[in-house]
Amino acid sequence: MARYTEANCKLCRREGMKLFLKGARCHSDKCAFDRRSYAPGMHGQNMRRKPSEYALQLREKQKTKRIYGVLENQFRTYYQHAARRKGVTGEVLLQMLECRLDNILYRLGFAPSRKASRQLVRHRHVMVNNQLVDIPSYQVSPGDNIQIREKSRQIPLIHDALKRVGDGRQAAWLSVDKVNLSGSLLEYPQRDDIPTPVEEQLIVELYSK
């Protein structure tokens, strides 16, 4: 399966904001964005041109992809599904991304980053409704119970992440049981409940061209 293998900090610098792709490191003095907040590349410090309408739309799409760790073809598929559903397309798109299993684990506080939560899922540490699920993009539905399998509950990464729960990850549409390392999706999130700092309407405008 294709995946991004380059430096994560370059993505934050390119988007001009912290995307919190490296967990605790993003909150420390080692964060590369704090030291070099300009775009990567030899011309990064000299990019002062006013961006065009298309550039703003593209950057918003790229930023959203990178926050959720989704590649281009998969992101386009999400958009196509969102466009066919009832409701506001941009909000439905974010709702689908938020209900990915790897994102739910991150929001519950069981992993320090979405990349780490994908690894937990891939390594078969996660169960949904008492069934092992190893697909990070699995769509969680309201009422589904997500838990760390019993044999995996001593993984240090999980307990370290739980100590740092916060940083915009707590969600009113989720319930969490830190003792039993489980949680559930209470309802599909509304736009006001999603803390992701993106302007989804720009993405809709980009794909509508």
RAMO-V527910 format. One record per residue. OMEGA is omega in whole degrees, -180 to 180 (* if undefined). NEAR is the number of other ideal C-beta (glycine too) atoms within 8 Angstrom. Layout:
OMEGA&NEAR, OMEGA&NEAR
//
This chain:
-179&2, 177&3, 180&5, -176&7, -179&3, -178&5, -179&5, -177&11, 178&11, 180&9, 178&12, -179&14, -180&15, -179&9, 176&11, 179&6, 177&8, 177&7, 178&11, -178&9, -175&14, 174&11, -174&10, -179&9, -179&8, -179&12, -177&7, 179&7, -179&4, -178&5, -178&13, -179&9, 179&12, -178&6, -179&6, -175&6, 178&7, -178&7, 180&10, 179&6, -174&5, 180&3, -175&7, -177&10, -176&6, -178&5, -177&8, -179&3, 177&4, -177&3, 178&6, 178&6, 179&5, -180&7, 179&8, 179&10, -180&12, -179&9, -180&10, 178&14, 180&13, -180&10, -179&12, 177&15, -175&11, 177&11, -176&11, 177&10, -178&10, 179&8, -169&9, -177&6, 179&6, 179&9, 178&12, 178&9, 177&8, -179&12, -180&12, 177&8, -179&9, -179&13, -179&8, -178&5, 176&8, 179&2, 179&6, -171&6, -178&11, 180&11, 178&11, 178&11, 179&14, 179&15, 179&12, 179&12, 179&13, -177&12, 171&13, -177&14, -179&16, 178&13, 178&13, 178&15, 179&14, 179&14, 179&11, 179&10, -178&13, 178&13, -177&15, -180&9, 178&11, 178&13, 178&10, 180&13, 175&15, 179&11, 177&9, -180&17, -179&17, -179&8, 172&7, 177&8, -171&9, 178&15, 174&11, -177&11, 177&6, 177&4, 177&6, 177&7, -179&10, 180&8, -177&7, -177&10, 179&8, -178&10, 180&8, -180&11, 177&7, -179&7, 179&6, 178&10, 180&10, 178&15, 174&10, -177&14, -171&11, -177&5, -175&4, -171&10, 178&9, -180&4, -177&10, -177&6, -179&10, -177&14, 176&8, 180&10, -179&14, 179&10, -177&6, -178&11, -175&9, 176&6, 178&7, -176&6, -178&10, -175&9, -178&9, -178&5, 177&10, 170&13, -176&6, 176&8, -175&8, -179&7, -177&4, -180&6, 178&10, 179&10, 179&13, 176&10, -177&15, -179&7, 176&6, -177&8, 173&12, -176&8, -179&8, -179&4, -178&9, -175&10, -178&7, -175&9, 179&4, 174&10, -172&6, -180&12, 177&7, 178&11, 178&16, 179&11, 180&9, -177&12, -179&10, -177&5, *&4
//
